[in-house]
């Protein structure tokens, strides 16, 4: 069974940093566009960053300049470096492979909670 496992979340003060990791079993990320999503309480899940197989990246305006997505194809891991964190970044963060409609296409993992205190 394909499984996505996100890690690296935690509680951090505003202005702090975290690095999230996403690993998968029974599937390789190589060749896929990968993305990080987040879902805050009472809100819909939103896509915040993507990286394609060639390493090109895109970011939501809300995180541009603060977050960096990267990938290690050899280790089958996708990262999200988050700097200058704000309270509004508080959410559960998920990774997934992304289709042309910017939707996740693998069964969702548990996610990792990021809480930013003011």
C-alpha positions, -999 to 999 in steps of 0.1 A, spaced: 0 0 0 13 34 -10 20 56 21 31 92 24 47 101 57 52 138 66 75 149 95 92 179 109 63 199 122 62 215 156 56 246 177 77 276 168 75 313 175 68 338 148 99 345 128 112 310 133 120 282 109 111 246 104 120 220 77 94 195 68 101 162 51 80 138 31 89 102 24 69 75 6 68 38 6 59 16 -24 62 45 -48 89 67 -63 87 105 -65 111 105 -95 94 120 -125 64 133 -106 55 169 -98 54 170 -60 36 195 -38 31 206 -3 -4 214 8 -17 228 41 -50 229 58 -58 253 86 -88 247 110 -121 255 93 -104 261 59 -100 241 28 -67 224 19 -45 247 -2 -15 240 -23 15 261 -12 44 249 -32 53 226 -61 84 212 -76 84 194 -110 107 166 -121 132 191 -135 134 211 -103 112 240 -113 93 254 -84 61 274 -78 47 290 -47 15 305 -34 18 342 -30 13 338 7 46 319 11 67 332 -17 101 344 -5 97 325 28 93 288 19 115 267 -3 105 233 -17 132 208 -28 136 172 -36 161 144 -32 152 118 -59 178 94 -47 163 92 -12 128 97 -24 122 126 -1 106 160 -6 114 189 17 98 222 26 120 248 43 99 273 60 115 306 72 100 338 87 70 318 99 38 337 107 9 327 129 -12 324 97 11 296 86 -4 274 114 -19 244 97 -15 207 91 10 202 62 7 174 37 27 164 7 15 146 -24 21 141 -61 2 168 -80 -17 165 -113 -24 192 -139 -54 203 -119 -31 209 -88 -48 181 -70 -32 154 -49 -33 120 -66 -20 97 -39 -39 87 -7 -32 114 18 -9 108 47 -14 119 83 3 153 77 24 171 102 12 199 124 29 233 123 19 258 150 33 293 149 28 314 181 27 352 180 
